[in-house]
């Protein structure tokens, strides 16, 4: 059975990379209600979470072998 941490980790990693890219290369595309670069901050958090999930999945599969 496939570990759910793998697809969710890839999902958050890819989505985080997209948002970080948008925050870095197109910072003017932000919500009008704030001056903060929400794409950059949310993308960085998603990227860290996704990598963490992938590391947990790798550690779990390594311990089974």
HUWOWO-V401002 format. One record per backbone hydrogen bond with DSSP energy under -1.0 kcal/mol. CO is the residue of the C=O (numbers start at 0). NH is the residue of the N-H. E is the energy in kcal/mol with one decimal. If there is no record, write none. Layout:
co=CO nh=NH e=E
co=CO nh=NH e=E
This chain:
co=2 nh=5 e=-1.4
co=3 nh=7 e=-1.6
co=4 nh=8 e=-1.9
co=5 nh=9 e=-2.4
co=6 nh=10 e=-2.4
co=7 nh=11 e=-2.5
co=8 nh=12 e=-2.1
co=9 nh=13 e=-2.7
co=10 nh=14 e=-2.6
co=11 nh=15 e=-2.3
co=12 nh=16 e=-2.2
co=13 nh=17 e=-2.2
co=14 nh=18 e=-2.4
co=15 nh=19 e=-2.7
co=16 nh=20 e=-2.4
co=17 nh=21 e=-2.3
co=18 nh=22 e=-2.5
co=19 nh=23 e=-2.1
co=20 nh=24 e=-2.9
co=21 nh=25 e=-1.7
co=25 nh=28 e=-1.6
co=27 nh=29 e=-1.6
co=35 nh=37 e=-1.5
co=36 nh=40 e=-1.9
co=37 nh=41 e=-2.9
co=38 nh=42 e=-2.0
co=39 nh=43 e=-2.1
co=40 nh=44 e=-2.0
co=41 nh=45 e=-2.5
co=42 nh=46 e=-2.5
co=43 nh=47 e=-2.3
co=44 nh=48 e=-2.3
co=45 nh=49 e=-2.8
co=46 nh=50 e=-2.3
co=47 nh=51 e=-2.2
co=48 nh=52 e=-2.3
co=49 nh=53 e=-2.2
co=50 nh=54 e=-2.4
co=51 nh=55 e=-2.3
co=52 nh=56 e=-2.3
co=53 nh=57 e=-2.3
co=54 nh=58 e=-2.4
co=55 nh=59 e=-2.2
co=56 nh=60 e=-2.2
co=57 nh=61 e=-2.1
co=58 nh=62 e=-1.6
